[in-house]
Amino acid sequence: MATARTFGPEREAEPAKEARVLGSELVDTYTVYIIQVTDGSHEWTVKHRYSDFHDLHEKLVAERKIDKNLLPPKKIIGKNSRSLVEKREKDLEVYLQKLLAAFPGVTPRVLAHFLHFHFYEINGITAALAEELFEKGEQLLGAGEVFAIGPLQLYAVTEQLQQGKPTCASGDAKTDLGHILDFTCRLKYLKVSGTEGPFGTSNIQEQLLPFDLSIFKSLHQVEISHCDAKHIRGLVASKPTLATLSVRFSATSMKEVLVPEASEFDEWEPEGTALEGPVTAVIPTWQALTTLDLSHNSISEIDESVKLIPKIEFLDLSHNGLLVVDNLQHLYNLVHLDLSYNKLSSLEGLHTKLGNIKTLNLAGNLLESLSGLHKLYSLVNLDLRDNRIEQMEEVRSIGSLPCLEHVSLLNNPLSIIPDYRTKVLAQFGERASEVCLDDTVTTEKELDTVEVLKAIQKAKEVKSKLSNPEKRGGEDSRLSAAPCIRPSSSPPTVAPASASLPQPILSNQGNRVCILLLVEPHSPAWASWLGWGWGRGTSTSFQGQTQGGLCLLQAGPRGGTRGRGAWPDASCCLLGEDSRLL
C-alpha cells in the first residue's frame, strides 16, 4: 500500500520518476504494452499500443526536437511474434527512461498525458485542475452548483503549495495554480469523495491521503465521504460561513471532525462559556452550522464536542455504534435527530436532553421499552421500526404525546399481533384519527374498530373497580349513582347522567355490561339512555330493557329526523364476565 509523502514544509527531495514495461497482451490483432510508472511510493499502470508510442514520438520531435531515431523502428512483418514483442518491450522501456531523464524538471505536456500524470502525479494533477478551472471556473461559480473533487486532487494542491515553487512552472498560463486558488476562495458548495481501495490503476489509497481545506474561504456546504478525518486539515477555517456539513465513512469520533485541535490541549472550553477550573484553550464555536450529518461512521459516543455546535437544528448520527444518548442537552435548537441503526437499548431520561425535538428516528436499535419518550411533548414524527418492542403497553408511553402525528413500528415483535394497527391506534385515544401509523393513513373502518376497543377497555376498568370493595368506596359520586337494572317487564328508571362519561349499567342477571357506541349527547336532556353512549357520529336516543340477562335495544335518530350528519347504524356490544364480546 502506498503511503503519502510528508505533509508539511519539511520533505525529502522529489524522487526521480521511472517507467518500466512489465509485459504485453494481445488485443484483437494488435499488441498492447503494459507500462508501470513510479513516482516515489506511488505506482500506476498505463497501457499503450506501438502506434501510441509513434504518435508521442512524432509530437516530441516536432515540439522538443528530440532525436527522431530514439524510438525503436516500426515492423510490418511478424509484428506480433513473441520474439519481436519481447525485444520491443525492452526497447520501449529504454525509450521511456531516456525521455524522463531528458526532462527532469517539467515533463512535456504530451509525455505527461501519455504516462497519465494528470491522473496520478502531483504536478500533472494540479495542471489539469487549473486548466479546467481556467476554462469553466466562472461558469461553475455563477451556477452555484456543488463542485466535486477527489482527495488525491486536494492532496496534490496541498503538496504544490507546500513546495514553494512558481505557480506556473510549465510556462502555460492556463495551468497556473492561481486559477485554483481564485476559484477555491469563492466556492460555496464543495463535495470531496474518496474511493474504497486503490485509486484507478495505482496503488494509491486515496482515502488515507492528507489534505488541507483552508484554501476554501467562503464555504456554505461541505460533503466529505471515504476520507480519513484525522488527515483532514483546515476545515475549521470555514467556521464563520459553513451552514451544512456532512462527513460520512470517514470518522471514528465527533472530535475528529468538530475539534481536531483538541488533541493538542489537556482542557478546552467553547468560546463564550464561563470558565471553571484550569483551561488550556478556548475554542471558537461553529457559529453558522445548523445541519450536521455524521452518519455511516464508527462513532461510539456523543462526546463533549457538541458544545461547539450550539445552533444545530438537524443532526444525523445514524449507522454508527452509539450505546447511549449523551450531551445533547447542549443543543437547544435541535429539532431533528436521527439515531437510527445504532446500539441503543435504553431511552431513560431522554426528555432531559431533547427538550424541543420534533422528529426523532430510532429505527434499527435494540429498544424493548419506550418509557423514556413519554415527556417529549413537542414530538411530531417518531420512527421506531426494526427494534425489539413486544408489549402493546409500551405504546402507551407515546400515546399521550399531544403533537405526535407520524409513528412507525414496523418490524417489531408487536407488529405481528392480530389487529396490530387498531390496537396501536387505540393507545392514542381521541387523537387516533390524527395519527398516521407506518406511513399509512388511518381508515374510517379502523377508527370504528378503535372506538370498540376503547369501549371494551373502559368497561374492563370500571368492572375491575366495581368488583373491588376497597376501590368502590373511593369512587366519585357519579359512579355511586349508577343504577342497577332489575329483571322486570317495564323499563327501569335511569338516574340522570352527569356531563362526564356516562356510567355502566349492570344487570343482576349475569353481570353483563351493554356498551352503546355513540357520541355523548350535546344536551343533558339526551343523557338518560340505557347503557354507555360514546363513539363517533351524531347523537342518538336509545330505549332498552333487559331480558334474561340480555340488553334489548331500540335506536332512533335525534329529534326524529335524519338530516346532514345523520346518525350511523347503532351498534351494541355485550360483554360477559370475562369481558369477551357476546
C-alpha positions in Angstrom: 0.0 0.0 0.0 1.3 3.4 -1.0 1.9 5.9 1.8 1.5 9.6 1.4 4.5 11.9 1.3 5.3 14.0 4.3 2.5 16.5 4.9 4.3 19.7 5.8 7.1 22.0 4.9 9.9 19.6 5.6 10.0 16.9 3.0 12.6 14.9 1.1 13.6 16.0 -2.4 11.3 14.7 -5.1 12.5 11.3 -6.3 13.1 10.6 -9.9 10.3 9.2 -11.9 10.6 5.8 -13.6 8.8 3.9 -16.3 9.1 0.2 -16.9 7.4 -2.1 -19.5 6.2 -5.0 -17.5 4.9 -7.1 -20.3 2.3 -7.1 -23.1 -1.0 -8.6 -24.1 -2.7 -9.3 -27.4 -5.9 -7.4 -28.0 -7.7 -8.3 -31.2 -5.0 -8.1 -33.9 -2.5 -5.8 -32.1 -0.2 -5.9 -29.1 -0.7 -3.6 -26.0 2.3 -2.9 -23.8 1.8 -2.6 -20.0 3.8 0.2 -18.5 4.4 0.7 -14.8 5.1 4.3 -13.8 6.8 5.0 -10.4 6.7 8.4 -8.6 8.1 8.0 -5.1 5.9 5.5 -3.3 3.1 5.9 -5.8 2.8 3.5 -8.7 0.3 3.0 -11.5 0.0 1.2 -14.8 -0.7 2.5 -18.3 -1.4 0.5 -21.4 -0.4 1.6 -25.0 0.0 0.0 -28.4 3.0 0.8 -30.5 1.1 3.3 -32.6 0.6 5.4 -29.5 4.3 5.5 -28.9 4.8 6.5 -32.6 2.3 9.4 -32.2 4.0 10.5 -29.0 7.4 10.4 -30.7 6.3 12.5 -33.7 5.0 15.2 -31.3 8.1 15.3 -29.2 10.3 15.5 -32.3 8.3 18.4 -33.6 7.9 20.3 -30.2 11.1 19.4 -28.4 13.5 18.4 -31.2 14.4 15.1 -29.7 16.4 12.5 -31.8 14.0 11.0 -34.3 15.9 7.7 -34.2 15.3 7.3 -30.5 12.1 5.2 -30.9 12.5 1.6 -32.0 11.6 1.2 -35.7 8.2 0.0 -36.8 7.9 -3.5 -38.1 5.3 -4.7 -40.6 6.0 -8.4 -40.9 5.8 -10.6 -37.8 4.9 -7.6 -35.6 3.1 -9.9 -33.1 5.7 -12.6 -32.9 6.8 -13.4 -29.4 10.5 -12.7 -30.1 9.7 -9.3 -31.7 7.4 -8.3 -28.9 9.9 -9.2 -26.2 12.6 -7.2 -27.9 10.3 -4.3 -28.4 9.3 -4.3 -24.7 12.9 -3.8 -23.7 13.5 -1.1 -26.4 10.4 0.8 -25.4 11.4 0.8 -21.7 14.7 2.3 -22.6 13.0 4.9 -24.8 10.7 6.0 -21.9 13.6 6.1 -19.4 15.6 8.4 -21.8 12.6 10.7 -22.2 12.1 11.1 -18.4 15.9 11.7 -18.0 15.8 14.3 -20.8 13.1 16.3 -19.0 13.9 16.1 -15.2 12.2 19.4 -14.3 8.9 19.9 -16.1 7.6 17.0 -18.1 6.3 18.0 -21.5 2.6 18.0 -21.6 2.3 15.4 -24.3 4.5 13.0 -22.4 2.8 13.7 -19.1 -0.6 12.8 -20.6 0.9 9.7 -22.2 2.0 8.5 -18.8 -1.2 9.6 -17.1 0.5 12.2 -14.9 -2.8 14.2 -15.0 -4.4 11.3 -13.0 -1.7 10.3 -10.5 1.2 12.7 -10.4 1.1 15.9 -8.3 2.2 18.4 -11.0 0.1 16.8 -13.6 -3.0 16.7 -11.4 -2.8 20.4 -10.4 -2.0 21.5 -14.0 -5.1 19.6 -15.3 -7.3 21.1 -12.5 -6.0 24.6 -13.1 -6.8 24.3 -16.8 -10.3 23.1 -16.1 -11.0 25.9 -13.7 -9.5 28.5 -16.1 -12.0 27.4 -18.7 -15.1 26.6 -16.6 -14.5 28.2 -13.2 -16.6 31.3 -13.6 -19.4 29.3 -15.1 -19.4 26.9 -12.1 -19.4 29.7 -9.6 -22.1 31.5 -11.3 -24.4 28.4 -11.4 -24.0 27.9 -7.7 -23.6 24.1 -8.2 -21.7 21.7 -5.9 -18.1 21.3 -7.1 -16.9 17.7 -6.7 -13.2 17.0 -6.2 -11.2 14.0 -5.0 -8.8 13.6 -2.1 -6.0 13.0 -4.5 -6.6 16.3 -6.2 -6.7 18.1 -2.9 -3.6 16.3 -1.8 -1.8 17.4 -4.9 -2.8 21.0 -4.5 -1.7 20.9 -0.8 1.7 19.5 -1.8 2.2 22.0 -4.6 1.5 24.9 -2.2 4.0 23.4 0.3 6.8 23.2 -2.3 7.0 26.9 -2.7 7.6 26.6 -6.5 6.4 29.1 -9.1 2.7 28.8 -9.6 3.2 28.3 -13.4 6.4 26.3 -13.8 5.4 24.9 -17.2 5.1 28.4 -18.7 1.5 27.7 -19.8 -0.8 30.4 -18.3 -3.7 28.0 -18.3 -2.1 25.7 -15.8 -1.2 28.4 -13.3 -2.0 27.4 -9.7 -3.5 30.8 -9.2 -6.7 29.7 -11.1 -7.3 27.1 -8.4 -6.7 29.5 -5.5 -9.0 32.1 -7.0 -11.8 29.5 -7.5 -11.4 28.0 -4.0 -11.6 31.4 -2.4 -15.1 32.0 -3.8 -16.6 28.5 -3.9 -19.6 27.9 -1.6 -20.5 24.3 -2.2 -17.9 21.5 -2.0 -18.0 17.7 -2.3 -15.0 15.6 -1.5 -15.4 11.9 -2.3 -12.7 9.3 -1.9 -12.7 5.8 -3.2 -12.6 2.5 -1.3 -9.4 0.5 -2.2 -6.7 1.6 -4.6 -7.4 4.5 -6.9 -7.7 3.7 -10.6 -4.8 1.5 -11.7 -2.5 2.8 -9.0 -1.5 1.6 -5.5 -2.7 4.9 -4.0 -5.1 4.6 -1.1 -6.9 7.9 -1.8 -9.0 7.8 1.4 -5.8 7.9 3.5 -4.2 10.9 1.9 -3.9 14.1 3.9 -5.1 17.4 2.5 -5.8 21.0 3.6 -9.1 22.7 3.2 -8.0 26.1 4.4 -7.7 27.3 0.8 -11.6 27.5 0.8 -12.7 30.8 2.3 -16.4 31.0 1.6 -17.9 27.5 2.1 -21.5 27.2 3.0 -21.9 23.5 2.4 -19.3 20.6 2.6 -19.8 16.9 1.9 -16.9 14.6 2.7 -17.0 10.8 2.3 -14.5 8.0 2.3 -11.6 10.1 3.6 -9.7 9.8 6.9 -11.0 12.6 9.2 -7.7 12.5 11.1 -5.9 13.6 8.0 -8.2 16.5 7.1 -6.8 19.9 8.0 -8.2 23.4 7.6 -11.9 22.6 7.8 -12.2 24.7 10.9 -11.2 27.7 8.8 -14.8 27.6 7.4 -16.5 28.0 10.9 -17.7 31.6 10.1 -19.6 30.6 7.0 -20.3 26.9 7.0 -24.0 26.1 7.5 -24.2 22.4 6.4 -21.6 19.8 7.0 -21.6 16.1 6.1 -18.8 13.7 6.9 -19.6 10.0 6.2 -17.5 6.9 6.1 -14.6 8.9 7.4 -14.6 9.4 11.2 -14.1 7.4 14.4 -15.2 10.2 16.7 -17.1 13.5 16.7 -14.0 15.3 18.0 -12.0 14.4 14.9 -14.4 16.5 12.8 -15.6 19.3 15.2 -12.5 20.0 17.2 -9.4 18.3 15.7 -7.2 20.6 17.7 -8.5 19.1 21.0 -5.7 16.5 20.9 -3.2 19.4 21.4 -4.8 20.6 24.7 -5.4 18.9 28.0 -8.5 21.0 28.8 -10.6 23.2 26.5 -13.9 25.0 26.6 -16.0 26.6 23.8 -15.8 30.3 23.3 -18.4 32.3 25.3 -18.8 29.9 28.2 -18.0 30.7 31.8 -14.6 29.2 32.5 -14.3 27.0 35.6 -11.0 25.4 36.6 -7.8 25.2 34.6 -8.4 25.6 30.8 -5.6 25.5 28.3 -7.6 26.5 25.3 -10.8 28.4 24.4 -12.1 27.1 21.0 -14.4 29.1 18.7 -17.8 27.6 18.0 -19.3 26.7 14.6 -21.4 29.8 14.7 -23.2 29.2 11.4 -23.6 25.4 11.4 -27.2 24.3 11.5 -27.1 20.9 9.8 -24.6 18.2 10.6 -24.5 14.7 9.1 -22.1 12.2 10.7 -23.9 9.1 9.6 -22.2 5.9 8.4 -19.1 6.4 10.6 -17.6 4.4 13.5 -18.6 6.9 16.3 -19.2 5.2 19.6 -20.2 8.2 21.8 -21.7 11.6 21.6 -18.8 13.5 23.2 -18.5 17.0 24.6 -17.5 18.4 21.2 -21.3 19.0 20.6 -20.8 22.1 22.8 -19.2 23.7 19.8 -22.3 23.4 17.6 -24.9 25.3 19.7 -27.0 26.3 16.6 -27.5 22.8 15.3 -31.1 22.1 14.2 -30.6 18.9 12.2 -28.3 16.2 13.5 -27.8 12.8 11.8 -25.8 10.2 13.7 -27.4 7.1 12.1 -25.4 4.0 11.3 -22.8 4.4 14.0 -22.1 2.4 17.2 -23.7 4.6 19.8 -24.7 2.8 23.1 -26.2 5.8 25.0 -27.6 9.2 24.3 -25.5 11.9 26.0 -24.5 15.5 25.9 -27.4 16.6 23.6 -28.7 18.9 26.3 -26.3 21.5 24.9 -28.2 21.6 21.6 -31.1 23.9 22.5 -32.1 24.4 18.9 -32.2 20.7 17.9 -35.5 19.8 16.2 -34.5 16.8 14.0 -32.4 13.9 15.3 -31.6 10.7 13.6 -30.1 8.0 15.8 -31.2 5.0 13.7 -29.2 1.9 13.3 -27.0 2.3 16.4 -26.9 0.1 19.5 -29.2 1.9 21.8 -31.1 -0.2 24.4 -32.4 2.4 26.8 -34.2 5.8 26.5 -34.4 6.6 30.1 -34.2 10.3 30.8 -34.2 11.2 27.1 -36.6 14.1 27.6 -34.0 15.9 29.7 -31.7 16.0 26.7 -34.2 16.6 23.9 -36.5 19.3 25.1 -37.7 20.7 21.7 -37.3 17.7 19.4 -39.9 17.4 16.7 -38.5 14.5 14.5 -36.8 11.5 16.1 -35.6 8.5 14.3 -34.7 5.5 16.5 -35.1 2.7 13.9 -32.8 -0.2 13.9 -31.7 -0.2 17.6 -32.1 -2.6 20.5 -35.1 -1.0 22.2 -37.6 -3.0 24.2 -39.1 -0.2 26.2 -40.4 3.3 25.2 -40.7 4.7 28.7 -38.2 7.4 28.1 -40.3 9.0 25.4 -43.4 10.0 27.4 -42.3 13.6 28.1 -41.3 14.6 24.6 -44.2 16.9 24.2 -43.0 18.6 21.0 -42.5 15.3 19.1 -44.3 15.2 15.8 -42.6 12.3 13.9 -41.3 9.1 15.5 -39.6 6.2 13.7 -39.3 3.0 15.9 -39.2 0.3 13.2 -36.7 -2.6 13.4 -36.5 -2.7 17.2 -37.4 -5.3 19.9 -40.7 -3.9 21.2 -43.0 -6.7 22.1 -45.7 -5.4 24.5 -48.6 -3.1 23.4 -48.3 -1.4 26.8 -45.1 0.2 25.7 -47.1 2.2 23.1 -48.9 3.9 25.9 -45.7 5.8 26.7 -46.2 7.7 23.4 -50.0 7.6 23.2 -50.4 10.7 25.3 -47.9 12.9 23.4 -50.1 15.8 22.2 -48.3 16.7 18.9 -47.4 13.2 17.6 -48.6 12.7 14.0 -46.4 10.1 12.4 -45.3 6.8 14.0 -43.6 3.8 12.6 -43.4 0.5 14.4 -42.9 -2.0 11.6 -40.7 -5.0 12.0 -41.1 -5.1 15.8 -42.4 -8.2 17.5 -45.7 -6.4 18.4 -46.3 -5.7 14.7 -47.4 -9.3 14.1 -50.1 -9.2 16.8 -53.6 -9.7 15.4 -55.3 -6.3 14.8 -52.0 -4.6 15.4 -52.9 -1.3 13.8 -56.1 -0.8 15.6 -54.6 -1.8 18.9 -51.8 0.7 18.5 -54.1 3.5 17.4 -56.4 2.8 20.4 -53.5 3.9 22.6 -53.8 7.4 21.2 -57.4 7.8 22.5 -59.3 10.7 20.9 -56.3 11.5 18.7 -56.4 8.2 16.9 -57.7 9.9 13.7 -54.8 12.3 13.7 -52.1 9.7 13.8 -50.5 8.2 10.7 -49.2 4.7 11.5 -46.4 3.1 9.4 -46.8 5.6 6.6 -50.4 4.6 6.1 -53.4 6.9 6.7 -55.9 5.6 9.2 -59.1 4.5 7.6 -62.7 5.0 8.8 -63.1 1.3 9.4 -60.0 1.3 11.6 -61.4 4.2 13.6 -64.7 2.4 14.1 -62.7 -0.6 15.5 -60.7 1.7 17.7 -63.9 3.0 19.3 -64.9 -0.5 20.1 -61.5 -1.3 21.7 -61.7 1.9 23.7 -65.2 1.0 25.0 -64.1 -2.5 25.9 -61.0 -1.2 27.7 -63.2 1.3 29.7 -65.6 -1.4 30.6 -62.8 -3.6 31.9 -61.5 -0.8 34.0 -64.9 0.1 35.5 -65.8 -3.6 36.1 -62.4 -4.0 37.9 -63.2 -1.1 40.2 -66.7 -2.2 41.0 -65.6 -5.7 41.8 -63.1 -4.3 44.4 -64.9 -3.2 47.6 -62.0 -1.0 48.7 -61.9 0.9 45.4 -65.7 1.1 45.1 -65.9 3.2 48.3 -63.5 5.6 46.9 -65.3 6.2 43.5 -66.7 9.6 42.8 -70.4 10.4 43.1 -71.2 9.7 39.5 -70.1 6.1 39.8 -72.1 5.6 43.0 -75.2 7.0 41.4 -75.1 4.4 38.5 -78.4 2.4 38.6 -78.8 -1.3 38.5 -81.2 -2.9 36.1 -83.8 -5.1 37.7 -85.4 -8.0 35.8 -88.8 -6.6 35.0 -91.1 -6.2 32.1 -91.1 -2.5 32.5 -88.1 -0.3 31.7 -86.1 0.7 34.8 -85.7 4.3 36.0 -82.3 5.7 34.9 -80.6 8.3 37.0 -79.6 11.4 35.2 -76.1 11.3 33.8 -73.5 13.9 34.5 -71.6 15.8 31.9 -68.8 13.3 32.2 -68.7 9.9 30.6 -72.0 8.0 31.2 -71.8 5.1 33.7 -72.0 1.4 33.0 -75.4 -0.3 33.5 -75.0 -3.6 35.2 -77.6 -6.4 35.1 -78.1 -8.5 38.1 -78.6 -11.5 35.8 -75.1 -12.5 34.8 -73.2 -9.2 35.5 -73.2 -8.3 31.8 -72.4 -4.8 30.5 -74.1 -3.3 27.5 -71.9 -0.7 25.6 -73.6 1.5 23.0 -71.1 3.1 20.6 -72.5 6.6 20.2 -71.4 10.2 20.7 -72.2 11.6 24.1 -75.2 13.9 23.7 -74.7 17.6 23.4 -77.5 18.3 25.9 -78.1 16.7 29.4 -81.7 16.0 28.2 -80.3 13.3 26.0 -78.1 11.8 28.7 -80.7 9.3 30.0 -80.3 6.2 28.0 -79.7 2.6 28.9 -76.0 1.9 28.7 -72.9 3.9 27.7 -73.1 6.4 25.0 -69.9 7.4 23.3 -68.2 7.0 19.9 -68.4 8.7 16.6 -71.4 10.0 14.7 -74.4 12.2 15.7 -76.4 11.9 18.9 -78.9 9.1 19.0 -81.6 8.2 21.6 -82.0 4.7 22.9 -84.5 2.8 24.8 -83.8 -0.6 26.1 -84.5 -3.3 28.7 -83.0 -6.4 30.0 -84.5 -9.8 29.4 -82.7 -12.9 30.6 -79.5 -11.0 31.2 -79.5 -9.5 27.6 -80.0 -5.9 26.6 -82.7 -5.4 24.0 -82.3 -2.0 22.3 -84.2 0.2 20.0 -82.5 3.2 18.4 -83.9 6.2 16.8 -82.4 9.4 15.3 -82.2 12.5 17.4 -85.3 14.6 17.1 -86.8 12.0 14.7 -85.0 13.5 11.7 -82.2 12.3 9.6 -80.5 15.3 8.2 -76.9 16.2 7.5 -74.5 14.3 9.7 -77.2 11.7 10.3 -76.7 9.0 12.9 -74.9 5.9 11.8 -76.3 2.4 12.3 -76.4 1.9 16.0 -74.5 -1.0 17.4 -74.4 -2.7 20.7 -71.7 -5.0 22.1 -72.5 -7.2 25.0 -69.7 -8.2 27.4 -69.7 -11.2 29.7 -67.8 -11.9 32.9 -64.6 -12.4 31.0 -65.1 -9.2 29.0 -65.5 -11.1 25.8 -67.9 -9.9 23.1 -71.1 -11.9 23.1 
